Amino acid sequence: MRFPCFALGLILWAVSPLMIATAVQALDVEDHRLFPGTGERVLRVVSTTDLAVFEPYILAFQKNWPEIAVDYTVLSSSDLHRAIRDGVKFDLVVSSAMDLQFQLANDGFAQRYRSGATGALPEWARWRDMIFAFTAEPAVVVINSERLAGLELPATRQELIAILRDNPERFVGAVGTYDVRESGLGFLFATQEDRSTDAYWRLNEVMGRLGPRLYCCSSQMIEDVAEGRLALAYNVLGSYAADQLAKDQSGRMQILRMQDFTNVMLRTVFILTESQEIEAAGAMIDMLARLGLRDLPGDWPLPSLSQTEKGEAMGFGPIRLGPGLMVYLDPLNRRAFLAEWENAMEQR
């Protein structure tokens, strides 16, 4: 559910009316909730993480900091990136789009923060004490088993290509994937896959012939698979898929992890340079960092960083924080990539 854009006015402060009007017109708020505190302080968080997923973390934070209200706004990764650049005021930024997060930090929008909790993170889970990872989440394929009944389930992209190519009657209009023009996470997964496997463009061409349905978000794709509107969703977040699978009573949904290559995204957080609640923002980061280092799953919706160690043992490591993330964000590179993607996915 998307809220009217004027709802964002609830979370803006200390900016001119013209800036507010400009920012609101450019954004599409997906969800918003104020978690009241016992005092007057407010920690303003902007995030790509669904409210239902992040709510347990907010409640855990308020157990230790009950006096601090948390104002939580959900935006798409592209809108979040635009909001920060347009000067919309928040304290803490949480996103699954690692490349856009890194670009913001590299361009001076993140301030340095260091504590015992962040210092305990492995080097690959932080960058210059500005960006901190607290989850490791693989991209997976989600299928509706009824729609694929009688077919041998694919374990690699080549096998997936063969199934789609040989059974078009099952998959026309029933394959979902990201619209990488709009989804920052989708663009990250796509560009990383382009660098890592020769099968990526061939798979896109095969999906493009089937009239794929394009989405902004993992949760919408997964829901459509569970409801049978899609036979298959490609490259959705494994954490969201696992959550939906736990709720699914039909038994029709199944998660497949490709064995030839798996993208593992690090969900990251940073403090904005103009944050007015640095202490509270740091406390939230410390809590997320400690949870990221936990060994046992526990009762948390998002997986820990320990998942990467298991993945690396099988040859699947996380996407790395570093300047390499910005290669495809160069305007010329981005335009070229999107042009090729459109040619493959929007065949006439």
C-alpha positions in Angstrom: 0.0 0.0 0.0 1.3 3.4 -0.9 0.4 6.5 1.0 -0.3 9.9 -0.6 2.9 11.8 -1.1 1.8 14.6 1.3 2.2 12.1 4.1 5.9 12.7 3.8 5.3 16.2 5.3 5.0 14.4 8.7 8.7 13.7 8.6 10.2 16.9 7.3 11.4 19.6 9.5 13.7 22.7 9.4 13.4 23.1 5.7 11.9 25.9 3.6 8.3 25.5 2.2 9.7 25.4 -1.3 12.1 22.6 -0.4 9.2 20.6 1.2 7.0 21.1 -1.8 9.8 20.0 -4.2 10.7 16.9 -2.1 7.1 15.8 -1.6 6.2 16.0 -5.3 9.2 13.8 -6.2 8.5 11.0 -3.7 6.1 8.2 -3.3 5.8 7.0 0.3 5.2 3.3 0.5 4.6 3.2 4.2 5.0 5.3 7.3 4.5 4.9 11.0 5.4 6.9 14.1 6.4 4.7 17.1 5.8 7.1 20.1 8.4 7.5 22.9 8.0 8.8 26.4 10.0 11.9 25.6 10.2 14.5 22.9 13.2 13.2 21.0 12.5 11.6 17.6 14.8 9.4 15.5 13.8 9.8 11.9 14.6 6.6 9.9 14.2 6.3 6.1 14.4 2.7 4.8 13.6 0.4 1.9 12.8 -2.4 4.4 9.1 -3.2 4.8 7.6 -1.9 8.0 6.4 -5.3 9.0 9.9 -6.6 8.7 11.7 -3.8 10.5 9.1 -3.3 13.3 10.7 -5.9 15.7 14.0 -4.0 15.5 12.3 -0.7 16.3 10.5 -2.2 19.3 13.8 -3.8 20.5 15.5 -0.4 20.2 12.7 1.3 22.2 13.1 -1.2 25.1 16.5 0.3 25.8 15.6 3.8 24.7 11.9 4.2 25.6 12.1 8.0 25.6 13.0 8.2 21.9 10.2 8.1 19.3 11.0 6.4 16.0 9.6 8.0 12.8 9.9 5.3 10.2 9.3 5.9 6.5 9.5 3.3 3.7 10.6 4.5 0.2 11.7 2.6 -2.8 15.5 2.6 -3.1 15.4 5.0 -6.0 13.1 7.5 -4.2 15.2 7.1 -1.0 18.4 8.0 -3.0 16.6 11.0 -4.5 15.2 12.2 -1.2 18.7 12.3 0.4 20.2 14.2 -2.5 17.3 16.6 -2.4 18.0 17.4 1.2 15.0 15.8 2.9 15.9 15.5 6.6 16.4 12.1 8.2 18.8 10.8 10.8 19.4 7.2 9.7 19.3 5.6 6.2 18.7 1.9 5.8 18.7 0.3 2.3 19.2 -2.9 0.4 20.6 -1.0 -2.6 24.3 -1.3 -1.7 25.5 0.7 -4.7 23.3 3.7 -4.1 24.2 3.6 -0.4 27.9 3.6 -1.2 27.5 6.4 -3.7 25.7 8.6 -1.1 28.5 7.9 1.5 31.2 8.5 -1.1 29.5 11.8 -2.0 29.6 13.1 1.5 26.1 12.4 2.8 27.2 10.0 5.6 29.1 10.8 8.7 31.7 8.7 10.4 30.7 6.7 13.5 32.7 4.2 15.4 31.9 2.1 18.5 32.8 -1.2 20.0 29.8 -2.8 18.2 30.8 -1.5 14.7 34.5 -2.2 15.3 33.6 -5.8 15.9 32.1 -6.1 12.4 34.3 -7.9 9.8 36.1 -5.5 7.4 33.9 -6.5 4.5 30.8 -5.5 6.5 31.8 -1.8 6.9 33.4 0.9 4.9 35.5 3.7 6.4 33.3 3.7 9.5 30.5 5.2 7.4 28.5 2.3 6.0 27.7 -0.7 8.1 26.1 -4.0 7.0 23.9 -5.9 9.4 22.4 -8.7 7.2 23.5 -11.0 4.3 20.6 -11.9 2.1 20.8 -14.1 -1.1 18.7 -13.5 -4.2 16.6 -16.6 -4.9 14.0 -17.9 -7.4 10.5 -18.5 -6.0 8.2 -20.8 -7.8 4.6 -21.9 -7.5 4.9 -25.7 -7.5 1.4 -26.2 -8.9 2.3 -24.1 -12.0 5.5 -26.1 -12.4 4.0 -29.5 -11.7 5.7 -32.3 -13.7 8.7 -30.3 -14.6 12.2 -31.0 -13.2 13.1 -28.1 -11.0 16.1 -26.0 -12.2 19.3 -25.8 -10.1 21.2 -23.5 -12.5 20.5 -20.6 -14.8 21.1 -22.8 -17.8 18.5 -25.3 -16.5 16.1 -22.4 -15.9 16.6 -21.1 -19.4 15.8 -24.6 -20.8 12.6 -24.9 -18.8 11.3 -21.5 -19.8 12.3 -22.0 -23.5 10.8 -25.5 -23.7 7.5 -24.7 -21.9 6.4 -21.3 -23.0 2.7 -22.1 -22.6 3.2 -22.4 -18.8 5.2 -19.1 -18.4 3.7 -16.5 -20.8 2.7 -13.6 -18.6 3.6 -15.6 -15.5 7.3 -14.7 -14.9 8.1 -11.9 -12.6 11.3 -9.9 -12.1 12.4 -6.4 -11.2 12.0 -3.4 -13.4 15.6 -2.4 -13.0 14.8 1.1 -14.3 12.9 1.8 -11.1 14.2 -0.7 -8.5 17.6 0.1 -7.0 17.9 -3.4 -5.6 16.9 -4.9 -8.9 19.5 -2.8 -10.7 22.2 -3.9 -8.2 21.3 -7.6 -8.7 21.2 -7.3 -12.4 24.5 -5.5 -12.8 26.3 -7.8 -10.4 24.9 -10.8 -12.3 26.1 -9.3 -15.6 29.6 -9.2 -14.1 29.4 -12.8 -12.8 27.7 -15.1 -15.2 27.5 -15.4 -19.0 23.9 -16.8 -18.7 22.4 -13.5 -17.5 21.6 -12.0 -20.9 20.5 -15.2 -22.4 18.1 -15.6 -19.5 16.8 -12.1 -20.0 16.1 -12.8 -23.7 14.2 -15.9 -22.9 12.1 -14.2 -20.2 11.6 -11.2 -22.6 9.8 -13.5 -25.1 7.4 -14.6 -22.4 6.0 -11.1 -21.6 7.4 -10.9 -18.1 5.7 -8.9 -15.4 8.0 -6.2 -14.0 8.0 -5.2 -10.3 9.4 -2.6 -8.0 9.7 -4.9 -5.0 10.4 -8.5 -3.8 7.3 -8.6 -1.6 4.9 -8.0 -4.4 6.5 -10.7 -6.6 6.5 -13.2 -3.8 2.9 -12.6 -2.9 1.9 -13.1 -6.6 3.7 -16.4 -6.7 2.0 -17.5 -3.5 -1.4 -16.6 -4.9 -0.7 -18.3 -8.2 -0.7 -15.2 -10.3 3.0 -15.9 -11.2 4.6 -19.3 -11.9 8.0 -18.0 -11.0 9.8 -14.9 -9.6 13.4 -14.3 -10.4 16.0 -12.7 -8.0 13.8 -11.9 -5.1 15.2 -11.4 -1.6 15.6 -14.8 0.2 14.7 -13.2 3.6 11.3 -12.0 2.3 10.7 -15.3 0.5 11.4 -17.3 3.7 9.1 -15.1 5.7 6.2 -15.6 3.2 7.0 -19.4 3.0 6.5 -19.6 6.8 3.1 -18.0 6.5 2.0 -19.9 3.4 -0.6 -22.6 4.3 -1.1 -23.9 0.8 2.3 -25.5 0.3 2.4 -24.2 -3.3 5.4 -21.9 -2.8 8.9 -23.1 -3.0 12.3 -21.4 -2.8 15.1 -22.3 -5.3 18.7 -21.1 -4.8 20.7 -21.3 -8.1 23.8 -23.4 -7.7 25.9 -21.8 -10.4 25.9 -18.3 -8.9 24.1 -16.5 -6.1 24.0 -12.8 -5.4 24.3 -12.1 -1.7 23.2 -8.6 -0.8 24.4 -6.8 2.4 21.6 -4.6 3.9 23.4 -1.4 5.1 22.9 1.6 7.3 24.5 5.0 7.8 24.0 8.2 9.7 23.3 11.3 7.6 25.8 14.1 8.0 23.0 16.5 9.0 21.4 14.1 11.6 20.0 15.9 14.6 19.9 12.6 16.7 23.4 11.3 16.3 23.4 9.5 19.7 20.2 7.7 19.0 21.2 6.9 15.4 24.5 5.4 16.7 22.6 3.4 19.3 20.4 1.9 16.6 23.4 1.0 14.5 25.1 -0.6 17.5 22.0 -2.8 18.0 21.8 -3.8 14.4 25.5 -4.5 14.3 25.3 -6.8 17.3 22.3 -8.6 15.8 24.2 -8.9 12.6 27.0 -10.8 14.4 24.7 -13.3 16.1 25.3 -17.0 15.4 21.8 -18.3 15.9 18.8 -17.1 13.8 16.7 -16.2 16.8 13.3 -14.6 16.4 14.4 -12.0 13.9 12.9 -11.5 10.4 16.3 -10.7 8.7 19.3 -13.1 8.6 22.6 -12.4 10.2 26.0 -11.7 8.5 27.0 -15.3 9.5 25.1 -16.5 6.4 28.0 -15.1 4.3 30.5 -17.5 5.9 28.3 -20.5 4.9 27.9 -19.0 1.4 31.6 -18.4 0.9 32.3 -22.0 1.9 30.2 -23.0 -1.1 31.7 -20.4 -3.4 29.0 -17.8 -3.0 30.3 -14.7 -1.2 28.6 -11.3 -0.6 28.6 -8.4 -2.9 31.5 -6.3 -1.7 31.3 -2.7 -0.3 33.7 -0.6 -2.3 34.2 1.7 -5.4 33.4 -1.2 -7.7 29.8 -0.7 -6.8 29.7 2.6 -8.6 30.8 1.3 -12.1 27.3 0.9 -13.4 26.1 4.2 -11.7 28.2 6.2 -14.1 25.5 7.8 -16.4 26.9 6.4 -19.6 27.3 2.9 -18.2 23.8 3.0 -16.7 22.2 4.2 -20.0 24.0 1.5 -22.0 23.1 -1.2 -19.5 19.4 -0.2 -19.4 19.2 0.0 -23.2 20.5 -3.5 -23.5 18.1 -4.7 -20.7 15.1 -3.1 -22.4 16.0 -4.7 -25.7 16.1 -8.1 -24.0 13.0 -7.7 -21.7 10.6 -5.7 -23.8 10.6 -7.7 -27.1 7.8 -6.9 -29.5 
